[in-house]
Amino acid sequence: MKILYATRLFSGLESSITDKKWKPTGVPTIYKIIKELDRKYDVRFIFSVKDSGIGYRSSWKKADDSSFYIKGLDNKITVLAGINFYFSWLPRKIAMIFREIRQSLAIIKEVSKFKPDIVYCDHANIIVAALLSRYQKRTLIVFRVMGVYPSMRKSLISNTLINRIFKWAYRSPFSLVICTQDGSGVELWLENALLLSVRREVLLNGIDNISTCKVSDSQLQALSHQNNIILYVGKLEEYKGCYEFVHAILLLFKQGIKDIHALVIGTGNEGKALKKLVEKNHLVNNFTFIERLPHEQIFAAHKLSDIYVSMNHLGNLSNSNLEAIQSNSCMVIPAQQMDNGIDVVTNTLLGNSVVTIPTKSPDILAKALYALVSSRDKREEMSKLIRTKKKDFLWSWDERVAVEMKLLTDLVRGDK
């Protein structure tokens, strides 16, 4: 089977591409599929540099497209340059438009040369996926959706030119749409965005085994004497709820709750502002900020902590939260949002095994945390409930990847 795999160059993949050695971080949904495709099939990997917009920042600054092999992958990869391909005097918005056109043409050209059985495109390459599905009938087109973002919902109701283009693209006759179940209300969006005739499969991400994790990181070991550690893991961005988390902890201290320690793991645009907020309140010794940890040490952080908090506004079945579930953590997460479907599935899966509160409510979060800090029995009860609940829906990454591989092979064979 021949597959052309086109995805944006995620930050977690950039170091592998730069060093020409496969050692990805982050986006396990992407890199685990890449590794399995590389192992089993004849693949062309195309990484398009998207160096603009929220979540599309890139440290890849090369001005030309590059094709080469890297250690750890058998198949050749191509990196399509971003706006640096063009003269610096060209207005950024114009360069972005030219970037999309040029990258799309490059992918179409490779399809023509390689003649794959399947073209697999992520949302960053939705326009070329739409064009191929409409006008290249000999090739099967798989559209990969990594959860639903507000801009994707806006595209369905806004009449601006760019949103009308995206709406047109979504309603293309794709051969298959594979969507990550991250709690972002994907079912409702898929129903409204796609053609009724297009097959869609919604898959929860997998989870790694944690049976042998030990606290070995020195930054975590330094916290071994702390009581009531409250953990946050994720990007330090507003939509992730990092401010609600910090403000809730600050409220607890103002109310005289001193025997707690906040552990924040992650990086992002709000990191400096959050640290300044903590400094302003003279609580530096009560917060530990860690930018990055080896993956197995994330599980060690859960083992060390008493409560895990996720206030993600966009959905709470992310990889970070699945790791918390796997760790049997006592969890506080946002309540379901019925108007847009966010966390409706999350609520169905987790039920009463987690504490739920409204988003953007640090005062209510502080009250929920106070109740949990005050009762070890309640925390243990929540942990036992989640240990039971997770058996119904968690699966390993091996199982998750195997299902996606079967979807692709069945597609080529014509099986339903």
Phi and psi in degrees as a GROMACS rama.xvg file:
@    title "Ramachandran Plot"
@    xaxis  label "Phi"
@    yaxis  label "Psi"
@TYPE xy
-109.508  129.518  LYS-2
-130.268  132.559  ILE-3
-103.162  117.514  LEU-4
-109.475  110.996  TYR-5
-116.176  119.001  ALA-6
-142.439  161.13  THR-7
-72.1868  157.434  ARG-8
-79.7287  94.1946  LEU-9
-67.5113  149.825  PHE-10
-59.5993  -32.8505  SER-11
-69.8263  -10.8472  GLY-12
-104.819  -15.3457  LEU-13
-60.9742  -41.3195  GLU-14
-65.0461  -36.0868  SER-15
-62.7217  -42.3825  SER-16
-70.2784  -42.4735  ILE-17
-64.2227  -44.835  THR-18
-83.8804  -6.63012  ASP-19
56.4311  38.3016  LYS-20
-144.483  125.144  LYS-21
-74.1422  103.369  TRP-22
-147.71  63.0733  LYS-23
-68.7796  154.419  PRO-24
-129.516  156.17  THR-25
64.747  -175.605  GLY-26
30.6788  56.2186  VAL-27
-60.1588  -29.0593  PRO-28
-58.1817  -34.5189  THR-29
-82.9605  -54.0215  ILE-30
-71.4401  -27.0712  TYR-31
-71.8865  -36.6429  LYS-32
-67.8362  -42.617  ILE-33
-56.622  -46.6977  ILE-34
-63.3541  -40.8381  LYS-35
-71.279  -40.6661  GLU-36
-61.1289  -42.6896  LEU-37
-62.6204  -36.3966  ASP-38
-71.9873  -33.2314  ARG-39
-105.45  -25.8313  LYS-40
-131.967  171.862  TYR-41
-85.992  109.782  ASP-42
-126.985  145.953  VAL-43
-114.702  117.886  ARG-44
-96.2054  124.789  PHE-45
-121.406  120.004  ILE-46
-108.264  117.467  PHE-47
-97.6643  129.179  SER-48
-79.9375  119.011  VAL-49
-113.469  94.4609  LYS-50
-105.194  45.4613  ASP-51
-159.251  153.546  SER-52
86.6827  164.853  GLY-53
-64.6141  127.275  ILE-54
80.0976  3.90981  GLY-55
-118.438  25.257  TYR-56
-77.763  145.662  ARG-57
-142.833  142.396  SER-58
-93.0132  1.16601  SER-59
-78.5765  112.318  TRP-60
-111.466  3.69683  LYS-61
-63.585  141.903  LYS-62
-90.493  -9.51218  ALA-63
-121.285  155.958  ASP-64
-68.3411  148.474  ASP-65
-133.96  137.782  SER-66
-126.962  130.266  SER-67
-166.555  172.147  PHE-68
-101.92  150.67  TYR-69
-127.478  151.029  ILE-70
-66.1942  127.605  LYS-71
109.037  -14.0362  GLY-72
-127.08  138.438  LEU-73
-85.6525  -28.387  ASP-74
-94.6045  151.05  ASN-75
-67.6635  148.016  LYS-76
-119.662  153.09  ILE-77
-127.144  134.05  THR-78
-111.431  120.665  VAL-79
-90.3648  118.825  LEU-80
-59.5895  153.866  ALA-81
-91.5453  -139.883  GLY-82
-70.6755  -13.7507  ILE-83
-66.4809  -11.5502  ASN-84
-63.2563  -26.1788  PHE-85
-102.33  164.052  TYR-86
-59.4239  143.226  PHE-87
-65.1368  -23.6144  SER-88
-77.5467  -10.2942  TRP-89
-71.6346  129.34  LEU-90
-52.6861  139.165  PRO-91
-55.4749  -44.8118  ARG-92
-63.8664  -37.3839  LYS-93
-67.1086  -42.1445  ILE-94
-61.1512  -36.4812  ALA-95
-65.2666  -41.179  MET-96
-64.2803  -46.7574  ILE-97
-61.6952  -37.8694  PHE-98
-57.7604  -48.0656  ARG-99
-63.1603  -43.1354  GLU-100
-63.6072  -46.7797  ILE-101
-65.3798  -44.603  ARG-102
-64.8588  -38.764  GLN-103
-63.2555  -43.2981  SER-104
-63.9834  -37.3499  LEU-105
-64.3413  -40.2331  ALA-106
-67.9563  -42.6811  ILE-107
-61.4091  -41.2869  ILE-108
-61.6561  -42.4812  LYS-109
-66.7435  -36.9994  GLU-110
-60.4808  -43.3261  VAL-111
-62.5276  -38.7254  SER-112
-78.4999  -45.3751  LYS-113
-80.8462  -30.6272  PHE-114
54.1819  59.2586  LYS-115
-73.5598  159.264  PRO-116
-74.4906  -36.4276  ASP-117
-131.885  136.831  ILE-118
-109.133  123.076  VAL-119
-113.115  114.394  TYR-120
-124.296  140.646  CYS-121
-89.713  -177.659  ASP-122
-63.9208  -29.5666  HIS-123
-64.7185  -18.6466  ALA-124
-118.433  30.8637  ASN-125
-63.4999  -34.2654  ILE-126
-66.4169  -46.6558  ILE-127
-67.5509  -33.539  VAL-128
-62.879  -41.2084  ALA-129
-64.9239  -44.6995  ALA-130
-61.2367  -45.3633  LEU-131
-65.3549  -41.2498  LEU-132
-67.8237  -27.8213  SER-133
-86.7726  -32.8535  ARG-134
-123.251  -2.81185  TYR-135
-119.753  84.7671  GLN-136
-77.0397  -15.5628  LYS-137
-79.2579  -15.2483  ARG-138
-114.712  139.803  THR-139
-80.8078  131.769  LEU-140
-113.17  121.694  ILE-141
-108.016  123.945  VAL-142
-100.747  123.576  PHE-143
-105.519  118.933  ARG-144
-107.762  120.774  VAL-145
-96.2594  53.3848  MET-146
87.2381  169.2  GLY-147
-112.886  131.073  VAL-148
-109.041  159.802  TYR-149
-53.1277  -37.8621  PRO-150
-62.7046  -31.093  SER-151
-71.5901  -34.4565  MET-152
-70.7054  -40.6772  ARG-153
-60.749  -35.5097  LYS-154
-60.0928  -26.1796  SER-155
-80.3615  -17.2707  LEU-156
-121.488  -16.7367  ILE-157
-85.6725  146.877  SER-158
-105.134  12.9693  ASN-159
-66.1404  157.914  THR-160
-57.6956  -47.2405  LEU-161
-63.5824  -39.5079  ILE-162
-71.4791  -32.5537  ASN-163
-66.7016  -35.3651  ARG-164
-65.3265  -44.8106  ILE-165
-63.4922  -42.1762  PHE-166
-60.2233  -41.8158  LYS-167
-62.0764  -42.2112  TRP-168
-64.2488  -44.0616  ALA-169
-59.3904  -32.5593  TYR-170
-92.5291  39.342  ARG-171
-94.3569  157.806  SER-172
-81.5755  63.6963  PRO-173
-61.6485  151.337  PHE-174
-73.9884  -32.0296  SER-175
-163.86  142.449  LEU-176
-119.328  123.291  VAL-177
-109.889  125.057  ILE-178
-126.149  135.296  CYS-179
-73.9543  131.285  THR-180
-85.9866  96.6292  GLN-181
-114.62  10.8879  ASP-182
84.8031  4.81562  GLY-183
-85.3959  12.3842  SER-184
80.2459  38.261  GLY-185
-66.1483  -34.1856  VAL-186
-60.4777  -46.4134  GLU-187
-64.0265  -40.791  LEU-188
-67.0107  -44.8852  TRP-189
-59.2647  -40.8055  LEU-190
-62.489  -40.0912  GLU-191
-84.4844  -27.7956  ASN-192
-90.7853  -38.6668  ALA-193
-91.5618  159.659  LEU-194
-63.1152  143.464  LEU-195
-59.4974  -31.217  LEU-196
-78.267  -11.8747  SER-197
-80.0018  127.909  VAL-198
-72.7959  136.788  ARG-199
-132.358  140.026  ARG-200
-124.977  126.629  GLU-201
-108.432  120.397  VAL-202
-125.795  128.639  LEU-203
-69.6827  145.452  LEU-204
-68.0691  162.54  ASN-205
-86.6214  -177.24  GLY-206
-146.255  144.883  ILE-207
-83.9578  160.055  ASP-208
-76.9921  136.857  ASN-209
-119.494  16.9105  ILE-210
-62.705  -24.1588  SER-211
-110.268  13.3845  THR-212
-69.2405  137.626  CYS-213
-132.146  152.384  LYS-214
-79.1703  101.185  VAL-215
-116.361  -18.7432  SER-216
-70.0722  133.599  ASP-217
-62.9877  -33.8098  SER-218
-67.0541  -34.9951  GLN-219
-76.5956  -39.3414  LEU-220
-59.9702  -31.7946  GLN-221
-66.7905  -14.7956  ALA-222
-97.9997  2.36969  LEU-223
-61.1133  -22.6673  SER-224
-90.9253  -5.38325  HIS-225
-78.8798  147.265  GLN-226
-101.714  152.132  ASN-227
49.9611  61.191  ASN-228
-80.7574  126.56  ILE-229
-109.807  121.091  ILE-230
-105.344  137.738  LEU-231
-126.024  129.43  TYR-232
-129.583  122.014  VAL-233
156.409  176.488  GLY-234
-62.2055  143.912  LYS-235
-91.1474  74.2054  LEU-236
-129.101  152.274  GLU-237
-56.4758  -44.2033  GLU-238
-65.9359  -16.5506  TYR-239
-82.6251  -7.67263  LYS-240
82.1799  20.5055  GLY-241
-66.3501  -34.1349  CYS-242
-69.2797  -39.6486  TYR-243
-60.198  -40.0187  GLU-244
-61.7435  -52.6277  PHE-245
-64.2755  -44.2109  VAL-246
-62.3205  -37.3101  HIS-247
-64.3566  -41.9265  ALA-248
-63.7411  -42.1101  ILE-249
-61.7609  -38.5481  LEU-250
-63.2824  -39.9388  LEU-251
-61.1712  -41.8139  LEU-252
-65.6435  -39.9766  PHE-253
-62.9569  -29.0224  LYS-254
-86.509  4.84245  GLN-255
90.8496  9.16558  GLY-256
-86.6615  98.1868  ILE-257
-97.597  -26.6965  LYS-258
-86.4702  57.6631  ASP-259
-139.865  158.261  ILE-260
-142.138  131.065  HIS-261
-96.4129  128.618  ALA-262
-114.28  117.171  LEU-263
-115.245  118.644  VAL-264
-117.505  117.57  ILE-265
151.112  168.041  GLY-266
-127.086  163.307  THR-267
164.743  177.747  GLY-268
-65.6232  -20.8873  ASN-269
-97.112  3.39034  GLU-270
-57.0849  -50.4545  GLY-271
-63.6282  -42.2019  LYS-272
-64.723  -38.5306  ALA-273
-66.2188  -40.7322  LEU-274
-65.7564  -38.8071  LYS-275
-64.3739  -37.5167  LYS-276
-62.7795  -41.7584  LEU-277
-66.3648  -43.4161  VAL-278
-61.5201  -41.8141  GLU-279
-59.1629  -32.4351  LYS-280
-94.6935  9.19779  ASN-281
56.7297  42.6512  HIS-282
-125.17  28.8579  LEU-283
-57.408  -37.2184  VAL-284
-73.8894  -10.3611  ASN-285
-103.256  1.54033  ASN-286
-125.771  141.034  PHE-287
-123.302  120.643  THR-288
-104.899  123.588  PHE-289
-124.216  122.842  ILE-290
-72.1077  -50.0055  GLU-291
-141.293  147.857  ARG-292
-136.696  149.821  LEU-293
-55.6599  147.821  PRO-294
-55.2193  -42.8484  HIS-295
-65.8963  -23.2184  GLU-296
-78.6159  -14.3873  GLN-297
-64.5967  -43.2181  ILE-298
-65.2179  -35.0401  PHE-299
-63.929  -37.0114  ALA-300
-63.6939  -38.763  ALA-301
-64.6654  -41.1379  HIS-302
-60.9494  -34.3136  LYS-303
-79.3712  -25.1513  LEU-304
-91.889  160.558  SER-305
-103.078  -30.5536  ASP-306
-139.931  140.092  ILE-307
-116.299  134.625  TYR-308
-122.684  131.775  VAL-309
-131.833  120.483  SER-310
-113.818  31.1537  MET-311
-57.348  121.446  ASN-312
-70.7715  -20.6542  HIS-313
-104.507  -2.14997  LEU-314
141.869  146.434  GLY-315
-130.178  38.1287  ASN-316
-117.166  36.3135  LEU-317
-70.2687  169.785  SER-318
-57.5907  -41.5179  ASN-319
-61.1738  -40.4787  SER-320
-75.689  -32.9361  ASN-321
-63.2437  -36.0898  LEU-322
-65.5265  -37.5337  GLU-323
-65.8859  -40.5228  ALA-324
-63.6586  -45.1148  ILE-325
-60.2988  -31.075  GLN-326
-83.519  1.80814  SER-327
59.4235  35.5797  ASN-328
-71.8873  149.21  SER-329
-75.3863  114.046  CYS-330
-115.793  143.397  MET-331
-121.107  122.583  VAL-332
-136.705  168.242  ILE-333
-68.6739  152.719  PRO-334
-72.2239  160.146  ALA-335
-64.4603  149.024  GLN-336
-112.965  98.2192  GLN-337
-66.8044  -27.8469  MET-338
-67.0788  -30.981  ASP-339
-123.413  4.21339  ASN-340
82.5124  0.634207  GLY-341
-66.5495  127.498  ILE-342
64.7727  16.5064  ASP-343
-66.6762  -46.1211  VAL-344
-67.025  -37.9909  VAL-345
-56.3827  -45.4324  THR-346
-64.6584  -39.4746  ASN-347
-62.8134  -42.1736  THR-348
-73.5631  -40.9654  LEU-349
-96.6909  -29.1394  LEU-350
51.1932  -128.545  GLY-351
-86.7546  11.1042  ASN-352
-83.0815  -3.6313  SER-353
-132.525  158.33  VAL-354
-92.1818  128.7  VAL-355
-116.616  140.204  THR-356
-138.482  163.464  ILE-357
-65.0093  150.741  PRO-358
-68.517  160.075  THR-359
56.4667  39.0072  LYS-360
-132.536  73.8328  SER-361
-61.58  -30.6497  PRO-362
-67.3464  -41.2317  ASP-363
-70.7253  -36.4994  ILE-364
-62.0867  -41.9593  LEU-365
-60.6938  -40.7677  ALA-366
-64.6712  -41.7335  LYS-367
-64.5586  -40.9445  ALA-368
-66.9106  -39.2339  LEU-369
-59.9784  -42.5651  TYR-370
-63.0845  -38.6529  ALA-371
-75.727  -39.899  LEU-372
-62.0673  -33.1648  VAL-373
-79.6516  -12.4427  SER-374
-135.769  101.311  SER-375
-62.6184  -36.348  ARG-376
-61.3443  -41.195  ASP-377
-64.826  -41.7488  LYS-378
-62.8535  -42.5991  ARG-379
-66.839  -36.1287  GLU-380
-62.5038  -44.6467  GLU-381
-63.4227  -40.0237  MET-382
-63.2814  -42.1338  SER-383
-66.6188  -38.3923  LYS-384
-63.5988  -44.073  LEU-385
-70.9339  -29.5571  ILE-386
-61.8681  -36.3654  ARG-387
-77.2079  -45.1801  THR-388
-60.8016  -42.079  LYS-389
-63.4279  -22.9664  LYS-390
-62.7705  -21.8135  LYS-391
-82.6006  -17.621  ASP-392
-141.034  -20.5408  PHE-393
-72.5044  143.722  LEU-394
-142.725  164.699  TRP-395
-78.768  163.399  SER-396
-64.3434  -34.3775  TRP-397
-60.1476  -44.0981  ASP-398
-64.8755  -43.0265  GLU-399
-62.7926  -46.6429  ARG-400
-65.6285  -40.0572  VAL-401
-60.3451  -38.6427  ALA-402
-64.0508  -43.6769  VAL-403
-66.2993  -38.8319  GLU-404
-61.3675  -40.7321  MET-405
-66.2299  -37.93  LYS-406
-58.4213  -41.9166  LEU-407
-71.2914  -44.4864  LEU-408
-67.5934  -38.7268  THR-409
-64.0783  -35.4554  ASP-410
-62.2453  -44.8628  LEU-411
-66.2524  -36.8377  VAL-412
-76.2547  -14.6887  ARG-413
87.3999  11.1206  GLY-414
-79.1353  148.84  ASP-415
